[in-house]
Amino acid sequence: MIDIQTNQDSFILSHNEVPVLLHSKKSPCIGIGQGSCTITMPHGMYHIKDESLSMWKEPSRFSVDESKTKEGTIHITFGDLVKLTIHEEPFGLRIIPTVLTSEVPNRFHIQLPLLPEDPIFGCGEQFSHLDLRGKILPLWVSEPGIGRGPNYVKVFANLHSGRGGSQEHTYFPQPSFVTAAGRWALIQTTAFCRFDFSQKDSCTLLCHDIPSSIYVGQAGSIPTAVGALNSLLGRQEILPDWAFDGIILGLQGGRSVVEAKLKRALDAGIPVTAIWCQDWQGVRITPYGKQLFWNWQYDQQLYPDLPRFIEELHERGVKFLGYNNPFLSTDAPLYAEGERKGYFIRQKHSSLPYITSTTTFPVALVDLCNPAACLWYKQIIKENMLAIGLDGWMADFGEYLPPDGELFDNMDPYLEHNRYPVRWAQLNAQAVQEAGKGNEIVYFCRSGFTGSSNNVPLFWAGDQAVNFLADSGLPSVVRAAISSALSGIGYWHFDIGGFFSFAWIKRSRELLMRSCETAAFTAVMRTHEGINPRVNAQFDDDQEMLSHFARMARIHQALLFYHQHVSEQYQKEGIPPIMPVLVQKHRVAQGQYFYGQDLLVAPVLKKGARKRRVWLPKGKWIHFFTGQVYNEGRYAIRADIGSIPVFIRSTSPFLNLFREIAQKESM
């Protein structure tokens, strides 16, 4: 029930006795204004700064329009500036702002009360921060950069090429959050937002546009809060069983190399559900390593008669995945066709394509605001990928729509930037559906925004470094998994072993094995050879590595019924498979996560570590590999390679399944 208590210059708006808006002359709950800013984009990382305001008003006067107020709806008018229409919905409240002034504002903020010390999660996929309390986060689709934090890798990357990363940049921001107490909010907009959680008992949500709606709710727990959020965002389509049923091996180098590596894997007992050949359309060697030729037709030299090769794989029960992105390189045959037809984003006041570079070679971005360009690209996917038998692909990028470019029908690139990855996901989804392929096709994206979840079968965490650095290496994927889940994402995974290496940074055997262990207790396992495969440890380097991958992939495959169970729970209730571990009312167990309700996973995230400190919440917990029983508390658990600290809830209905797997795969 909505209730509003007012006096002369303040009000408290509550829903089911929980304060939602607190307004006073001293502390107005909203503000509107006009402003402008400068945007720079070094290597896909956007910096929005030098903001200037030509108008900013935080109204103190207000009135409640009693004549229009009815049960479940309240209208609050703030002078001649803005009106808030507040509707009670099954999930909580929907707040709709209506501008009354003729000044055409493009800035809006709203202040929401929060419980002091209540941990805050979400804002899309975050790599450096789990609890967002005390943080100020820019929400703008962006490359995170290299290093992603104050570390030596960032310093070196900046000295080398200006690509040092940021703790706040992310491929997949989303203007939403949930708290440990079950409070949640979502702003419906595509504009740049800045969420400020630096205050003790409130947050300020800024938007560079007037949002269409602000949704606010209070649930009884984190799972029910995320379920309510998912009722608005939409859920991902259910993954096919084959995605859970073993490991997806990232292989490249052409048909003969791929066949040899696949045979080596199968002979070693690795259950391979699919191979992912990102170089199916060709390669180019750059100063960054082995990269791809961005032209979405199969390379007949590397993969002669690829359709027949895929048929042969299917006969053996192995799927084939490829790669695409919304760019075309300027030396690609398909680029010439797209340029001739005017299907690329253009330079300002020009018919010329807007040429950019993601690393070292020039590329142009398809204008997905142009319906004809979308039809053209969908046809490429249907004819060049689906028709030859591809079972899925990495649908890469989506972050590079230039705010200073020119779009079809003069659409505003500033407001379209965050929407671009959603359009990119929709294009892939439509191509699959129009080809009649249903949900058997699995493509996976790294970029996203509000609206991505019901257009992407599977997300992945983007480009991690091949090391143990907190902000960019293996530890960052745990925060990414949890923050993505608490932003409504159910199906998520990461590159086993990471992707990015340069200079002295090379993937060690230990890093690859620890990464593999972690992935075994997520929904999907997929390897990546990395940007420079020859300097990185690989799954088939020797018999020890092959045996390790075989064992962890068998464990993952044997968990199929459990994967299906947590998937079904997400589909029915909106509760994602991965959740944070809360050990005290205001404390989050760092580097740990629940996979479903019955498995608590504590990956080893430090180089050389053979012990792991683990927080266990209330109840009894059984070590997955040793069978030892633990009560609530903090423990130092032995964690040799191959025996990742995983704990089973003692009341789990899957207890016998877990025990059978552990006994079969005991070291």
C-alpha positions, 0 to 999 in steps of 0.5 A: 500500500502507498502512503504519503505523510506530509507537512508544510515543506516535507513528505515521506512516501512509503510503500508497505511501510518502507520509506521510498522517497524522503523530501524536504526543503533542505534535502530535495529528493529530485533535481532536473537541469540542462547540461553538456559534457565532453566525451573522449574514447581512447581505445574503446574506453569512454571518459565523460567529463568536463560537465557544465550545467546551464540550468539545475534546480532542486525544487523544494515546493511540492503539492499532492494532487488530491483530485487525481489521487486514487488507490494505488496511484499518487501524483506529486507536483514540484512547482512548474518543474516536474510531476511524479506519477507513482503507481503501485505495481505487483513488484513495487512502485513505478515512478513516472516523471513528467517535465512541466517546464519549457526549458527542455531539461536533459539531466535528472536525479532522484535520491532514494533512502537506503539502510545504513551498512546494507551491502549494495550489488549490481549496476551490471557486470562489475569486475573490481567492486562487489559491495558497491557501498561507498562507490560512484559508478558511471554507467556507460557501455565501454571497454574496461581496458587493460589492468582495470585498476591501480596496478603495474599492468595498468601502468605498463599498458598506459606507457605502451599504448594508453590502454590502461583500464579503470575499476569502473569501466565495464562492458555491461553496465545497467542502471539497477541495483539490489541490496542485501536487505532486498531493496532494489531499483531500476531506471528505465533509460538508455542515457548515461547514468551515474549511481552514487552510493557514497552516502550512508543512508541514501543513494543519488541516481543521476541520468543524462535524460529524463527517464521514462520510469524509475522502478523501486521495490522491497523484497524479503531477500536478495533472491526475491529482489532479483526475481522481482527485477527479472520480472521487468528485465525479462529472462534469458531463454533456457540453454539447451542441455548440450551447453551443460554437458561437458566442456567447450574447447576453444581451438584454432589454427585450421582444420588439421590442427583442430582435429588433432587437438580434439582427438588428443582431448577425447583420447584423454577422456575429456568430455567435449560437448563443442569446439569453438573455432574463433578463426573460422573466418580467417586470421591476421597477425598483429603486434597484439598477437593472433587476431581474427580477419573480420569478414563473416565467411568461412576461410576455405584455406584454414577450413576447407569444406567447413560445412562437411567438417561440421557434419562430421563433428555432429555425427560424433556428438560434437557441436561447432561454434564460431565468432562474429562481431558488428564490425567489418575490417576495411580490407574484407570483401563484405566491407566493400558491399556494406560501404556501397550500400551505406550500411555503416555508421558515418562521419558527422555530416558525411556519407563516409563510414566512421573508421575506427580501430579496436587494436591495430587495424581499421574497421567500420561499425554496422549502423544497427539503427538502419533497418536495411543494414540489419536485414543485410547483416541478418542474412549474412548470419543466416547464409554464412553461419547458420546455413553451414551448420554453426551451432553458436558463436561468440557475438563479440564487442558492442561497445564502440558506437561513437557519440560523435558519429552520424546514425540512420534517420538522425538518431541521437548517438549519445542516447543510442550508445548504451542501446547498441549492444541490445540492438546487436543482441536482438539482431543475432536473436532475430537471425536465429529465430528467422532461420527456425533454429529455436534455442538450440543455437547458443551465441554468447555476448560480453556487452550489454545494457538494460534489455539484453537479458532476454536477447542473449542466451549466454553471457561471458565475462569478456577479456581477463588477463591471464594472471591472478591480478585482483581487478583484471585476472582470475579473481575479477571473474567471481565479482563479475559472476555475482554482479551479473547475476544480481543484475538479472543474468542467469546464464554466464561464463568466462574464458578458462585461462583468461585472454589477454597477455602481453610483454612478460605476462603469460599464462602459467600452468597454475593459473590455467588449472585453477581457472578450470577448477572454478569453471567446473562449478558454473553453468558452462565451461569454455576454454580460450587459447588466449590472444597469444597462444604460443606463450600461454599454457594450454590444456593439452601441454602434457598428460598432467594437464590433460588429466586435470581437464578431463577430471574437472570436465567430467565433474561438470558433466556429471552435474548435469541434473544439478545444472538443469535444476538451477536453470529451471529455478531461474526460469520459474522464479528469476533466481540466478544460479550464482549468488553472493555468500552473506555470512553476517547481516552486513558482511559479504564473503569475498571471492566465494559464491553459491552455485544454486542453493546447495553448492558453496564455491570458494575458488583459489584466487591467489598465486601459489596458494594451497590453503583458502580461508572460507566463510561458511554461513549457518547450517552444516556443510560437507566438503565436496571432495573430502566429505568432512563436515563443517559448521558455521564459521571461518576456516582455513581449508587445504586447497591443493590443485584439483581439490577446490574448496566446494561445500555441499549444504547438508540438507541438499536433495542432491546430496547422493549425486554429489557424493557419487561424483566425488567418490568417482573422481577422487584423486 
